[in-house]
Amino acid sequence: MQLKIPDFSLVVLIGASGAGKSTFAARHFLPTEVLSSDRCRGWVSDDESDQDATGDAFDVLRYIAAKRLAQRRLTVVDATNLRHEDRRAYIDLARQYHAIPVAIALDVPESECAARNEQRPDRQFGGHVVRNHVRLFRRSIRGLKREGFRHQHVLRPDDIAALDGIAREPLYNDRRGETGPFDIIGDVHGCLDELRALLAKLGYEAVAHEGRSILRHPGGRRALFVGDLVDRGPDSPGVLRLVMDMCAADAALCVPGNHEARLIRKLRGRDVKMTHGLAETMAQIEALPEAGRDAFVAEAVEFMDSLVSHFWLDGGRLVVAHAGMKEEMQGRGSGAVRAFALYGETTGETDEFGLPVRFNWASEYRGKATVVYGHVPTPEAEWINKTICIDTGCVFGGKLTALRYPELELVDIAAAQIYSAPVRPLVAPTASSGGQAEADRLLDMEDVTGKRVITTGLARHVRVDADNAAAALEIMTRFCVDPRWLIHLPPTMSPPATSALPDYLEHPAEVIGYFEQTGIAELVAQEKHMGSRAIAVVARDERAAANRFGVSDGRAGVVYTRTGRPFFSDAEREAQVVARLRAAAESAGLWDRLETDWLCLDCEIMPWSVKAGALIDEQYRPVAMASVAGLDLAGRAVAQAIGRGLDLATMAERIAARTANAHAYRKAYEAYNWPVDGIAGLRIAPFHLLASEAAVHHDKPHAWHLEMLGMLAAQDEALFRPTRSRTVDLADARSRADLVDWWTELTEAGGEGLVIKPASFTTRGKGGLVQPAIKCRGREYLRIIYGPDYTLPEHMERLRARSVAGKRRLALREFALGMESLTRFVAREPLRRVHECVFAVLALETEPVDPRL
């Protein structure tokens, strides 16, 4: 004999003391699934027989049970559970988490229970206790179904001994093993012609099946109907016939809609108001040929009554329900789950048309599964937080829409006519106030705060600690640009390991060595511009900005720093830069070539003083001026002392060296500053075309990026500066030597240095993901970073102890997060999902890594 129970259930064992509940539980369930009241007494009092601890023990038991049920884990309660009020608590708990309550009652004679208790020292409480337990047990088993237990099993000793095991059956809605592909079809409402046309457009063909002609996809796809097949339209019986036949042939699946629920009640003779199209459906059924009408009605009632509230598909990645499904209800079973699937949730109010105001559950949805539903007609199917309503009002003169899964492509057929006038007009939401844009207007702190582990496509899991996240929140909420534009933050960049050459901290030889170790064969070296890192997000025009980013302030783009702050202090300068970027992209034909209305660019903006002017005025220039003045004074004093015969030659040499360093320091930072008036004198050097509509360009080589961005520079040479680059073949000694020569030439002429990268934007080597770029800065430029005298021997010796390991780990994590944020944005995931990665980059920037690296 084998017992069958739902695989997600709350199993309540019922039996007198000594009935063998714990032995039964240990035999048929995992130790982690069983919550024993005795064990809980031991946890709270160190004595499993301490009856004074019973209240606390059951508090612990119910708490753990709730946590398990929230995780959709089968849970077994091992206690006597002989009183109705005790069992009531578990029925309520099962309903709260939409689990199936199951009762397994062990009907063991009083004598056998008493004999077992006599063998246990902790059960010496007298025969009257077992007698009372057995009396309560007899009362209990008569009313288990009325109490709410969906499954009840009463087992006598012979049954217990003969039991081979307990089979766990998936809930009817659990179709996680079915991966599709599916064509999910919105509310049909009797529009048979449009349904046939849509299925034909999707590739379904007529085939014979058991004496009937059905529609089946030759590629093995299945149609999946979201309910509301009937009412209002011209041929509800025809739609039912078509769908029933497809489902019978396993060419389709179907979930019920609220209109099917009303039709079932009417066909069973219930008193149902003939409104909302039911009268038309009943008239169409009455018009069927009398010979087959009763059989059709019986088959239709059986079919509609068999439909499951919702389907949980593709490993839990897809949920289909008529009116939607909250995350905490997915793959679960209860009356509340079915009610939500059929009707959704309302606020209790009515609108100006007398219709119920529906609660917008999708705006708060945070689930991992994609939810596809219908029920509420809308002019266009629009994604909101991984949910999409595909009821596009065909019966009201709109269209019949299907979502192809897993492709997530929409296919539709326009309605031939208006079959029923809608009570509430179908009005499309505005770009800035409806759909996902509306849901993104308010971000939830819980989406970005606290300790988080973020899954990315490049680095699997990236951990962000709570303290770091708090610092990022401070920056985002007080200083950053409009968050709807903030789709990416660039990663930090690591320098090479410390050079083996005596006069250098950084040198291309160490960069070459790193990439050789990872197995990279070809590199790209790019001139490093001494400016400030900036991200430019630019739309083709204001309308495109409103449609894609949900903004309505007339902006067509923004420019921000690598920490999300506005790059320019005045909006007018930013607007001029954005306008020039748009115009250059238009002239270069990038919009059409990339089939996009927006671009995300990674740039360097020069001169350095545009962003770091205050830093120069308050730190670099005063340090240089004071150093030069002080050293000149000291030099004159030492020279006078030497003239008087004092042996201060060593001191004089040292002062001369420090004076030269101070002049070199001033020359180093001044080379990167020049006057700018508005945007006259400004230079922008874009080096990555990060993303555009439907594409994140990390799959393109760097040569492609420079080619695209070179087209921008060619259109506006006054503003844009191309990035010079060279290809390096690591197998060619001459190519490697040329790289070193170029770096030496650039840095000795006052340039900052090079950024050296694998030829491919994203590269995996022998040890996994390879650094996307390593900066190699010149000897004189590093004076700006480490101070005028860093080249003195004692300082160089100290600086050689620097470690870049932490910086490299940070760079890889931020790179993975940056690419993930763009991937999510391009996939039109909710802004909260994009910002999860953006916040994480900001959070990682607060980690204690030497900023001079």
N, C-alpha and C positions, 0 to 999 in steps of 0.2 A: 504494500500500500504506500502511496505517496501523497503528501499534502501539497496543495497549490496555494500560493499567496502572491500578491503583487510584489514586485521587486522594490517598490518604494512604498513602505507601509510602516505604521506604528503598531507593533505586535504587543498585545497585552496578554500576558500569561495569567490565568485565573486558577486558583486551587487552594485547598486547605494546606496548612503547615504539614509537611511530610508527604505531599502529593508527588514530589519529584520534579518540581518546576526547574530548579537549578540544574539538575542532571539532564533534563530534557533540553534546556537551553544550551548547555555545553555540548551536547551531542549534535545539535542541528544548526547552531549559529556560531559565527565567529566570536571570539572573546571580546573584541572591541564593539560588537553590536549589542551586547547584553549589558543592561544597566540593572544591577542587583540592589535591592533596598538594603539587604544585609551588608553588602560591601560598602554602600554609602554610609551606613551607621559606623562602620569601622573607620572610614576616612575622616569622619567628623569627631569621633569619640575614642578611637582605638579599641572599640569593643563592639563587635557585630551584633551582640545580643542586648545592647544597652537601649532599652525602650524609651528612656528619657531623651535620647537623641533622634527619635523617629521623625519629628517635625523638620529638623535641620537636614536629616538624611534625605527626605523626600524633596526638600527644596533643591538640594544638590542634584538629585536624580532628574527632576523636571528641567533644571537648567541645562544639564548636559544633553538631555533628550531634545530640547529646543535647538541647541547648537547643531546637533547631528541632523535634525530634520531640515534646518535652514540650509545645510550642505547637501540635501537630498540623499541622506543615508538611511537605509533600513535600520530601525531601532527596536529593541526588544526590552520590555519592562518586566523584570523578574521580581514579582512581589505577590502577596496573596490576592490583592485586588478584588476582595469579596464584597465590598460595599459600593452601592450605586454612585455615591458622591465621589469615591476615589476614581472609579472608572470614568466618570463625567469629566474630570480634569484632563484625562488623556484623549478623550473624544475632542474636547475643545482644542487641545494642543495639536492634534492631527489636522483639524480643520484650519487652524491658524496657519499651518505650513502646507496645506493642501496635500496631505498624505492620506493614504487609505487606512482607516482604523480596522484592525484585525484582532479578533478574540480567539485565543486557543485555551480552552478550558480542560483541565485534567480531572476527570471524574474517577477518583480513586476512593475505595471504601474506607470508612472511618477506622476500621481495625488495622488496615494496612498502613495508614498514615500514622496511627498511634505507635505501631510496632517500629516504624522507622525512626520516630522521634525518641523512642526509648534507647536507641543505639547511639544517640548524639547527646553528649553532656550539656551542650548549650540549649537543649530543647526540653529540659525537665520542668515543664510548666503545668502539668496536670492534664488528665484526660478531658476535662470540661472544655478546654480551649479548642481541641480538635473537634469535639462534638459541636460546638458553636460554629466553627468554620464550615463544617460539612452542611449544617443547616442553612447558613448564609449562601453557600455554594448552590444548593438546590434552588433557592429563590433566584439567584443571579442568572442562571443559564436560561431561564424561561423568557427573559426580556432583553437579551443582548441585541437583537435586531432593532427593537424599538429604541434602544439607547443610542443607536447610530453606528454600530459596528457593521461595516459593509460585508465582512466575511466572518463567519462564526464556525468554529470547529470544536466539537465536544468529543474528547478522546477518553475511552475507558482503558483499563490496563492492557487488555488484549490488543486494542488498537495501537497503544503506545509501543508495545513490544513488536508488533508487525510493521511498524512504520519504517519504510526504507529510507526516507529522506523528505525534505521539503523543497519543492520546486518553486523557483522564483520566476514569475511571469512578468514580462515588461507591461507597463500600462498600455492601453490601446493607442494612446497618442505618441508613444515612444517609437518613432521610426528612425532612430539615429543611424541605423545601418543602411538606410536608403539614401544614396548620395545624388540621385538625379541622373542626368539633367532633367529639369522641370520647366514647363511653361505655365506660369501661375497667372490665372485669368480672373479679372475683376468681376464685379457684380453684373450678371447677364440680364436679369429681370425680364425674361421672356423674349429677348431680342434674338430669335433663332437665326435669322439671315445674317446678322452681324457676327454671331458666334461662328457660323460656318465659314464666313469670309475670313475671320481672324485665324481660325485653325488652318485654313488653306494657306494663308500668308505665312504661318509658322511652319508649314511643310507637312501637315497631316494629310493622309490620303485615305480614301474609302477602301476597306478590305472586308472580306466575308469572315464572319465569326459566328459559329453555332447557328447558322441559318439566318443571320441578320447582317446588314451592312453597317459597319462601325468605322470610326475615324481613328487611325493609328499613325504614329510617326515612324517612318522607315528607319530612322537613326536610333530608335529606342528611347526617345524622349517621352515624357509623360505629361499630360495636362494636369493641372492642379487647380481646382475651382475654389474660390474663397467664399462661396455661399451666395444667398439671395439669387438663386436661379430663376425664381418665379415672381409673379405679380407685376402689374403695371404694363408689361409689354404685350405684344400681339400673339405670342405662342408659347406660353409657359409649359403646357404639356409636351410640346415638341422639344423644348430645351431639356426637360426632365428625361424624356426618352433617350435623347442623344447622350446625355451625361451618364445615365444609368447604364446604358450599353457599353460606353467606354470604360466605366469603372468595373463592370462585370468581366470585361476582357483584359483587365489590368493595364489598360491604356491611359487611365486617368485615376486621380484621387480627388476627393471632395470633402470639404468641411461644411457644416451647416450654417445657414444664416438665420436671422430672426424671422424672415419671411417664410422659410421652411417650417420653423417652429409653429407659426400661426396656422399654416396650411395643414399641418398634421392634426392640430387640435380641431380644426374645422372638419376635416375628412373623417375624424373619429366621432363626430356628432356633438362636439362641444359648442357652447354658445360663444361665438367669436364675432366681433363687429366686422362688418363687410367693408372695411376701409383700407386705404393704402394699397389698392390694387387687388385685394383679395377677391372682390366681386368679379373682376374681369377674369381672374384665374378660374374661379368656380364656373363661370359661364363657358369658358373654353373647355373645361373638363366635361360639362354637360353636353357640349356640342360634339364630343367624340362619338364614334359609332357605338351603338348600344351593345353590340355583341362583345366588344372587348373592353368596355369602359370599366366594369367592376374589377376585372383582372388588372388593368392598368392602375386603378386607384390602390388596390391592395399592394401591388408591387412598389408603387411610389411611396406609400406610407411606410412599408418595411424598409425601403432604401433610405428615406429621409431620417427615419427613427434610428437607423444603424450608424449614422454619421457621427464621428468623434469630434469633440469640441475644437481641437486644434491638432496640428501635426508638428512634432519636434523631429527635425530631419538633419541629415548630413552631419552626423557626429555632434549634434547640438548647435550647429552653425546657422540653421535656418528654422524659423518658426512661421507657420501659416495659420491664421485664424481669421474669422470673418470680421470682427471688430477690433482685432489687435490682441496683444498679450504682454502683460508686464513680466519683467524678468523673474520675479519671485513665483510666478505661476507656471512658467514654461516647463513642460514635461511632467506636470503634476496633475492630480485629479481630485476635484471636489465640486460641489454645487456652485461655489463662488467662481471657480475657474470656468465652468461652462457658461455661467451667466455673463462673465466678462467677455468671453469669446463671442457670444451672440449679440450682446447689447453695448459693450464698452462700459463707460462710467459717465454719469452725468453729475452736474453740480446741484441739481434740485431746482434750478431756475428755468424759465422759459424765455425765448427771445421774442422779437417783435412779430414773428410769424407764428407764434404759439407752439414752436418746437422746443424740445428740451435742449438746454445748453450743455454740450458735452465737455467733459474734462479732458484737456489736452495732455493725455498721458505720455504721448510721444515726445513732448518737449522736455520731459524729465527722465526719459529712458536712458539708462546707462549700461544696458546689457551687452554682452558680447555677440549674441546671436542677431542675425538679420531678421526683422519681423516684417512680413508682407501681409497686408490686410485690405479690407474694403469698407463697406457699411456707410461711410460718410462721403457723398459724392463731391468731387472737386474737379475743376476744369483740367488740371494737369497733375500727373503723378509726380510728387516731389519728395526727395529724401529728407527725413528729419531724424537725426540721431540713430542711424542704421535702421530706421523704419520707413516704410513707404506704403501709402494708401493708393491702390490701383483701381478704386471705383471712380471712373471718370465720367459718370453720368450718361451712359449710352441711352438709357430709356428716356432721359430728359433732353435728348438731342445732342449729347456730347459725343463720346466715343467709347469703344470697348477696348480696354488695354490689357496687355499681357506683359509680364516681366519674365524674361528668359534667365534661368538660373543654372549654372553659376555665373554666366556672362554678365548678368545685371544690365541687360539691354532691354529697353522698352519697345514694344511693337503694338501698334493700335490700328483700329478701323473706325472711320467716322460713322456715326449713326445715319441711317437713311432718312430719318425724320424725327420730329419730336413726338414720341408716343404718349407721354404723360407730362403735363406741365408741372414743374417743380414748385413746391410751396416756398422754399427758400431759393432765391436765384443763385445760379452757379457763377460766382465772382472770383476771379483769380486774385490771390494776394499780391500786394505790391512787393517789389524786390527788397525793400528795406524794412518791411513790417510783417512779412508772412513766411511760413515755412521754416527752413533751417536758419535763415537770417534772423527771424524773430527768436528762435530758440537760442541763438548764439549771442543775443544782446546782453544776456545776463549769465555770467559764468559762476559756477559753484566752487567755493573754496575747497570743498572736499575732493574736487577733481584734480587738484594740484598739490595739496598740502599733505604733511605727514610722510612717513617712510614709504617709499614707492619702489617697485621693481618694474621697469618698463621693458617690454619685449620689442626688439627692433629687428629689422630684416638683416642687418649686417653683423651685429654683435650679440645676438640673442637677448640676454638680459642685462640691463644697466640699473644698478641700485643707486637710489638717491636717499640720503638720510634726512630725517625730519628737520634737523637744525638748518641744514643747507636749503631745504625747501622754504623754510620761513624767511630766510634772507632773500631768496628769489621773489617771494610774494611782496616783500617790501619794495623791491625795485619795480616790479610789474605794476603795482597799484598806484605808485606815486610818480614814476618818472617816464614810463614807456609810452610809445605811440599808441594810437587807437588799436586795441588788440585784434581787430578784424583784419588788419594789414600784417600782423606779426605772425608770419607763417614759417619763419626760419631764423635761426641764429647760427652763425658760422662757428666752426671749432677753433680752439686755440691751436697753435702750431709749435712743434718741438724743434729746438736747435739740434745739431749733431752732438755726439759725445765730444768731450774736450780733446782738442788737437794734440797730437804727439809732438808737433813742432814747437820749439822753445818760445817763439815770439807771438804765438797765436792761441787764442781760446777756441776759435772755430775755423775750420778749413774744409774744403770740398772732399779731401781724402777720406775723412770720417763718414761723410754722407755716402760716398761710393761704397765704403766698407759695409755700412748698414744694409744697403739695398742688395749688395752681393750676397750677404749672409741669408737674406730672405728668398734668394733665387730669382730676383728680378733681372731681366736681360737688357731692358731699354728704359731710359729715363728721358724726362723733359726738364730742361733748366729754363726758368723764367726770371727775367729781371725783377728784382724786388723794389717796388716803388716805396719811397719814404713818404708816406702819407698816413691817412687814418682809414682803417677798415670800415666799409659801409655796405649795407644791403639796400638795394633799390628794388622796390616792388612797384611795377608800372603797368597800368591798364591802357588799352588802346584809346579809350575816351571815358568820359564821366559815366555814360550809360553802362559800359562794360564793367567799370568799377562797382557800380551799384548792383549789377546782376551777379558778379562773381564774389565780391567781398561784402556786399550788403551795406555799403556806406551810402549816405545820401547828402553829404555836405559839399558836393561839387568837386571833390578831389579826384584826381585820376592816378594818384600814386603817392608813395612816401619814400623817404630816404632815412634810414636809421643806423645807429651804431651797432657794434657787435654785442652790446648789452641791451638793445631794444630802445634806447633813448632816441629822440629826434636828433638827426645829425646836425641840422641847421637850426640856429636859435630863432631865426625869423622865417615865417611861413612864406613870404614873398620869394625869398631866395630858393626855397625848396620847390615852390611852384614853377619857377623858371627852369630849374634843373630838370624837373619831371617833364615839362613841356618839350625841352630840347631832346630828352631821351625818347619820348614818344615820336617826335618828328623824325629823328634819326632812324628809329626802327621802321617807320613808315617808308622813308626814302630807301632804306636798304631792303625793303620787302620782307622783313622778318615776320610780320604778323601773318601774312599769307603763306610764307614758306613753312612756318611752324604750325600753321592752322590754329592760331591762338589769339586771344584778346588780352593776354597779360603775360608779363615776363618777371622773373625773379633773377636779379643779377648780383654777383659778388664782386665788389669793386674796392679800389683804393682811391681815396680822394685827396688831392694835393692842392696847396701846400699843407704841411703839417700844422702850420699856425692857424688854419681855419678852425680846427677842432681843439688844438692844444695851445691856443694863444695865451690863455691865462697861465698855463703851466710854464710856458717859456718866459713870460714876464715876471712871474713870481718865483721861479726856481732856477731855470737854466741860465738866463741872462745875468741875474744877480750873482750866481755862483761864479760864472766866468769872469765878470767884471771884478769881483772881489779878489778872485784868485790871481788874475793878471796884475791888478794894482798892488796887492800885498807882496807878490813875488818880485815885482819890479823894485819895490821899496827895499825888500830884503836883499836883493841882488846888489843894489847900490851900496847898502851898508856893508855887506861882505867885501865888496870891491875896495871900499875905503879902508877896511881893516887890513886887507891884504897889502894895500899900499903902505900901511904903517908897519909892515913886517910880520904880521900874524900869519901862521900857517893854516889857512882856511880853504885850501884848494879843493879838498873833497867836498866841503859844504858848498862851495861855489859851483862845482859840477852838478851837485844834486839840485841846487836852486835853478840852475840853467835847464836841467832836464824837466823839472816841474814847470818852469815857465813855458818851455816848448809844449808840454802837455796841455797847459791851460789855454794856450793859443790854438792848439789843435782841437781842443774841446769846443771852443767858441766857433771855430771854422766848421766843425762837424754839424752842429745843430743849425747854424745860420745857412748852410747850404740847402736846407729843406724849407726855407721860409722866404716868401716874397709877398709884396703887397697885392691885395685882392680888393676889387671894388665891385660889390654885388656878386655877379658870377664872372665878371671880367678878370682874367688871371687864374680862375679856377681850372683845374685839370682833373679829369676822371679817367682812371685806368681800369676798365672791367676785365676780369680774367676768368670768371666762371659764368656761364649761362645756366643757372641752376635748374630752373623748371619753367614750364609753360603749360598750357592747357593739355591735359591728358598725358603728360610726360615729365618725369624727373630725369634729368640728363646725366645721371651718374654712370650710365651705360655707354657714354660717348667718350672717345679718347680726348686728351687735352688739345690735340691739334684741331679737332672739330670745334671745341669751345673758342679757341683763339681765332679760328676762321670766321665763325659767326660774329664774334665781337669786333673783329677787325673790320667787318662791314659797317658796324656802327661808327667806328673811328673814321672811316673813310668819308662818311656823310657829314661829319661835324668836327673837323680837325682843330677848331679853336677850343672845343670843350673836351674832346676825348683824346686820350693818349693810348696808342697801341702798346701792348706788352711784348717786348722782344723775347724771343725764346730760341733754344737750340735743342736738338735731339742728341742724346748721348748713348752710344752703343758700348755697353760695359765689356763686351768681348774684344773691343778695339782699343789698344793702348793709345793710339793717336787721338781718338775721340775723347778718351778720359783726360788726356793732357790738355786738349783744347778747352775742356770744361774748366780746368784749373786756371788756364791762361785767361779765359774770359772773365772769371771771377776776380782774378788779380787786377786785370785791366779796369774793370768796373769799380772796384773798391778803392784802388789807388787814385782814381779820378774823382773820388768823393761819393760814389754810389753806395747804397746800403748793402747790397749783396745780391744773392740769388735765392730763389725758392726752387728746390729740386724735388721732382715728383716722378712716380712711375708713369710710363706713357699712358696707361689706362687710368681713368678717374678713380675707379674702385678696384683694388687689387688684393688678391690673397696669395700669400707666399707659403714657405715651408712651415711657419709657425702660426698661420692664420691671417687675419686681416693686417695688411701692411700700412704703415704710416702713409696717409694720403699726400703729405708734403713735409719736407724738412727745410727750415730756413737756415741759410748759412750767411752770417753777417760779416762785414768787413772789420778789419782791425781798428780803423779810426772811428767807424760808426759806433762801435761798442763803448767808446768813451762816453757817449750820451747815456748809455745804460749803466755802466759801472763806475763812472767818474773819471775826471781828468788824469789821475795818476794810476789807473788800474794796470798800466803796462810796467810799472816799477816791479822789480823782481820779487819783493816781499808780498806784493798784492797778487801777482800772477801765481805764485806758489799757493796762496790761499784759495784763489778762484779755481784752480785746477781740481780742487776737491768737489766741485759742483757735480750733482748727479741729475741726469735728464730722464731717469726711469719713470719717476712720478709724472713728469710732464708728458711723456709719451703715452702713458696709460690714460691720462686725462684727455689727450688729443684724440685718441681712438674712440673713447666713449662719447665725446662730444660730436665727433664726425658721424658716428652711427645714429645718434639722436637727431642731428641736423638733417640727415638724409631721410630718416623716418618721419620727421615732421612734414617734410615736403611730400613724401609718398602718401601720407594720410590726407594732406590737403588736396593733392591731385586726384585722389580717389574719392573726394568729396565727403570724407568722414566729418563728423561734427567738429566744430572749432575746439571744443574741450579736449578732443583726442589729439589735435595738432598741438595745443598749448601744453599738454602733458609733456611733450618732448621739449618745447621751447622753455618751459619752466625748468626742466631738468638741466638744460645747458646752463641756464643762469645759476642754478643751484650748485652745479659742479664748479663753476667759476669761483665759488667762495671757499673751495678746498685750499688747504695750506700748501700751495706750491709756489716756489720762488718766482715772483712776477718778472724778474729780470730775464728769466729763461724764455 
